[in-house]
């Protein structure tokens, strides 16, 4: 499911950069519970919010979506 893949990718990059969910949420001006639910694949994420998150993580959308097609 794409929601789970996107959430896993956000978590993977966030942890690699040693950023907490709370810090990421503050940078993006989003609620921490929203970040949590996106990372868990429970919430659809808008393109606008995805851009806010990738900007905060310092990755391009191209880099973000360069993960493998795991099932």
C-alpha positions in Angstrom: 0.0 0.0 0.0 1.4 3.4 -1.0 0.5 5.1 2.3 2.6 2.6 4.2 5.5 3.0 1.7 5.5 6.7 2.0 5.3 6.6 5.8 8.1 4.1 6.0 10.2 6.3 3.7 9.6 9.4 5.9 10.5 7.5 9.0 13.6 6.0 7.4 15.0 9.4 6.3 14.0 11.1 9.6 15.8 8.5 11.7 18.8 8.6 9.5 19.0 12.3 10.1 18.4 11.8 13.8 15.3 14.1 13.9 12.5 13.4 16.3 8.9 13.4 15.1 8.3 16.4 17.3 11.2 18.3 15.8 10.1 17.4 12.3 6.5 18.5 13.0 7.7 21.8 14.4 9.8 22.5 11.3 6.9 21.6 9.0 4.4 23.4 11.1 2.3 20.2 11.3 1.1 18.4 14.4 3.2 15.6 15.8 0.3 13.2 15.8 -0.2 13.9 12.1 3.5 12.9 11.4 2.9 9.8 13.5 -0.2 8.7 11.6 1.5 9.4 8.3 4.6 7.3 9.3 2.3 4.5 10.4 0.4 4.6 7.0 -2.9 5.5 8.7 -3.4 8.8 6.9 -3.3 10.0 3.4 -0.8 12.8 3.0 -1.4 15.7 0.7 1.2 16.7 -1.9 1.6 20.1 -0.1 2.4 18.4 3.3 4.7 15.9 1.6 6.7 18.8 0.1 6.8 20.5 3.6 8.2 17.2 5.1 10.8 16.6 2.3 11.9 20.2 2.6 12.3 19.8 6.3 14.2 16.6 5.8 16.5 18.2 3.2 15.6 15.8 0.4 14.2 16.4 -3.0 10.9 14.7 -4.1 13.0 12.8 -6.6 15.3 11.5 -3.9 12.4 10.7 -1.6 10.7 8.6 -4.2 13.9 6.8 -5.2 13.1 3.9 -2.9 12.8 0.3 -4.2 9.5 -1.2 -5.1 9.3 -3.6 -2.1 6.1 -5.5 -1.6 
